[in-house]
Structure formats: C-alpha cells, structure tokens
Amino acid sequence: MSDAAKPLLRLTGLLIPLLVLCALPFYLESYWLRIGLFSMAAAIGAVGLSLLSGTAGQLSMGHAFFLAVGAYGYVWFSGDPGLGLPPAVAMVLAVLLAGAAGGVFSPVAGRVKGMYLGIATLALVFVGHHLMLTMDGVTGGFNGRSVEPMEIGGLVLDSGHDDLAVLGVPFGAEERLWYFGLALLAFTWFTARGLLRGRPGRALVALRDSETAASVMGVPVARYRSSAFVVSSMYAGLAGVLIALSFRRVVPDYFGLVLSIDYLAMIVIGGLGSVGGAVAGAFFVTALPLVMAKYADQLPLVAAPGSADGSLGPTEASRYLYGAAIVVILLWAPDGLHGLVRRLRLRLRREPSAAPPEPGLAEPVNPAPTTLPAVPVKEHTP
C-alpha cells in the first residue's frame, strides 16, 4: 500500500463507524439507546482512569467519588435548590468542580503511589457517600435529586417539550441525548489521544516505567502525578454529568465502592494505558448486565430481575462473567482487548515471506565468494 493511500484509509476507517453510530437512533429501540448512553458515560470515565492508572501507573479506588462530584455538581448548578444556571454552563462548572476536588487531593497523589494511593483514594468513596446522605440541601439525601435536562441552542434534550421528528422518526430523550453523548465521547477520545501522543503522555509513560529515570531526564515527578490525578478527575466529572442526564435522577447508592471496582475492571479488560481499550472495556462491563437482564428468561441458570426464588440474577451473572474475563486477560493477554486487536492487525498486515528457490533450479545472482580475493601488494623500492 502506498503512503498516499494510508491517510485516506484511516479517514475511511473513522468515518464508517461514525456514520453507523449516527444512524443507530433511526433503527434502535429506546432500550438499546439507553444502554449505549450508559456505556458512553462509562467510557468517558474509563478513559480518565486509564490515563491515571494505565499511563501514569497510579492506582485509584476513588473514581466513583469524582463521578458523584460531576453528577451532583451539575444538579446543583442547574437546578432548584441551586444556582439555576443554564445547563451548558452548569456542565462546564461541574467538570471544573470535579477537577478542583482532584486538585485538593493531588498533593497526596503527588507523594503517594501504588497500593498506598489506592487505600488513600478508597477513603474518598466512604467520605463522599456520607456527604451525599447528610447534605440534604445539595444532594437530596437518600432519595437523591431529579436532573434538569440539557438545553443547547433552544433545543431541550428531553422528551415532552416538543414533538420533534427527523425523517419520520420521533426523537425523544434517548435519541437527542445519543448525539450529545457521541459528541462528548469524541471530545474525550481526541483530547486523550492528543495528550498521550504529546510530551505529557511521554512523561507519564516514563514516570510509570521508572521514576528514577524520569527524574534524571528532567520530569518533575510530583507535578506530573498531581496533574494526571486532576485530569482524570475532570474526565470523571464529565462522565458524571452524562450519567446524571441519562438516568434523569441521581442517588447516593449508585456512587459506591462497587462502581469504582467496575471502572478498574473496564481498564484491565480493555488494556491499561489505551484509549480505545478503555472504551471497549467500558462498553463490555456496562452493557453486559443490561443485555442479560433483557434476555434473562432465555438464558440458562439466570433468573429474571426481581425474582425471589434465589436464582442467579443478571447483574450477579454478569459480574461472574467479567470477573472470569479479568482472570483470562491477566493470564493470557495482559495488555487486554487492545493488545489482542493490535496483534491480530499486525498478523493480517504481515506479508507472506517469499518461498526459497528449489535446489538446482536457480542460482543466486551474486553468489558469495568462497575465498577472499587476492589483494595485490605493492613492492617497496628503496
């Protein structure tokens, strides 16, 4: 393949999936669009955690806390009680609030690493859950709060405000939020890849591989650790906003320790340090229990949601499945789904080697000499 055709092939490889994703609201039911929205929100948060844990090598168990900051921040900035700001402005402020929360914790992240940072961030989940239950005026307490719909250019991304139809297809809340979620996911994808391919990404990789070598090369270790934590928190805040818009109500019990573990499973299954791998792992972990819940009556050993016969529910079954997937990934594919796809792509691109000539049918063009040629020696005359 010529070098001139490679950019065109890459552009085609991006446009075709994008066109397919844009066409899905015209053909899928609201249930499947809702699954896609939840998965896109999880993918945004997983990309942020992958930058922190996969690229910078910093273990975090408190990702659910920053998701909650983004979700409740959006509710407070846009709702009543609250500031009642325009939803777009409230979204930006919620992301900045999550980044500020990460900045408050960043001195700890700059000086603590590994398992100790994981234990320190674990405290954020329990502190955050206590605050969500006790700050009734902001969070609504145990019952949570309803979410103001997003409004962009006079278009409300919710059903019941108008009878919008595109090409004869009614566009409700899921259809409208679908394109908004795609835009946020695309923004996350390109900004994260640009960060990884630039100087900050190379510095974080060097920091993950060897702190001593990174400091010798002039990388300020504490500053880059803190910066990675803040950026990861901002991605989590953006994911929290999309989660709130998709659920239309936020409750404290959703942002617990189980959610943080789910995000760690996403980046491990997808591949640490990979943007595409984080997105794939997020879709797998998020969509699997919802798909199993829809087809629970057709699956063996799985009971329908709400069944009281003590059978295995779709949520528990899905956790067993992706737990087994983590074990398989760690044993046979430590670089996750991203590494598997990369190796498969390299194998498909590899050209078959030329078969060696049969003996006696062809002679080599320039056979190697068996003896060194004689070099003439010039006699010395006095």
Residue, then its C-alpha position, 0 to 999 in steps of 0.5 A: m500500500s502506498d503512503a498516499a493511500k494510508p491517510l485516506l484509509r484511516l479517514t475511511g476507517l473513522l468515518i464508517p463507524l461514525l456514520v453507523l453510530c449516527a444512524l443507530p437512533f433511526y433503527l434502535e429501540s429506546y432500550w438499546l439507546r439507553i444502554g449505549l448512553f450508559s456505556m458512553a458515560a462509562a467510557i468517558g470515565a474509563v478513559g480518565l482512569s486509564l490515563l491515571s492508572g494505565t499511563a501514569g501507573q497510579l492506582s485509584m479506588g476513588h473514581a466513583f467519588f469524582l463521578a458523584v462530584g460531576a453528577y451532583g455538581y451539575v444538579w446543583f448548578s442547574g437546578d432548584p435548590g441551586l444556582g439555576l444556571p443554564p445547563a451548558v454552563a452548569m456542565v462546564l462548572a461541574v467538570l471544573l468542580a470535579g477537577a478542583a476536588g482532584g486538585v485538593f487531593s493531588p498533593v497526596a497523589g503527588r507523594v503517594k503511589g501504588m497500593y498506598l494511593g489506592i487505600a488513600t483514594l478508597a477513603l474518598v468513596f466512604v467520605g463522599h457517600h456520607l456527604m451525599l446522605t447528610m447534605d440534604g440541601v445539595t444532594g437530596g439525601f437518600n432519595g437523591r435529586s431529579v436532573e434538569p435536562m440539557e438545553i443547547g441552542g433552544l433545543v431541550l434534550d428531553s422528551g415532552h417539550d416538543d414533538l420533534a421528528v427527523l425523517g419520520v422518526p420521533f426523537g425523544a430523550e434517548e435519541r437527542l441525548w445519543y448525539f450529545g453523548l457521541a459528541l462528548l465521547a469524541f471530545t474525550w477520545f481526541t483530547a486523550r489521544g492528543l495528550l498521550r501522543g504529546r510530551p505529557g503522555r511521554a512523561l507519564v509513560a516514563l514516570r510509570d516505567s521508572e521514576t528514577a529515570a524520569s527524574v534524571m531526564g528532567v520530569p518533575v515527578a510530583r507535578y506530573r502525578s498531581s496533574a494526571f490525578v486532576v485530569s482524570s478527575m475532570y474526565a470523571g466529572l464529565a462522565g458524571v454529568l452524562i450519567a446524571l442526564s441519562f438516568r434523569r435522577v441521581v442517588p447516593d447508592y449508585f456512587g459506591l465502592v462497587l462502581s469504582i471496582d467496575y471502572l478498574a475492571m473496564i481498564v484491565i479488560g480493555g488494556l491499561g494505558s489505551v484509549g480505545g481499550a478503555v472504551a471497549g472495556a467500558f462498553f463490555v462491563t456496562a452493557l453486559p448486565l443490561v443485555m442479560a437482564k433483557y434476555a434473562d428468561q432465555l438464558p440458562l441458570v439466570a433468573a429474571p430481575g426481581s425474582a425471589d426464588g434465589s436464582l442467579g440474577p443478571t447483574e450477579a451473572s454478569r459480574y461472574l462473567y467479567g470477573a472470569a474475563i479479568v482472570v483470562i486477560l491477566l493470564w493470557a493477554p495482559d495488555g487486554l482487548h487492545g493488545l489482542v486487536r493490535r496483534l491480530r492487525l499486525r498478523l493480517r498486515r504481515e506479508p507472506s515471506a517469499a518461498p526459497p528457490e528449489p535446489g538446482l533450479a536457480e542460482p543466486v545472482n551474486p553468489a558469495p565468494t568462497t575465498l577472499p580475493a587476492v589483494p595485490v601488494k605493492e613492492h617497496t623500492p628503496 
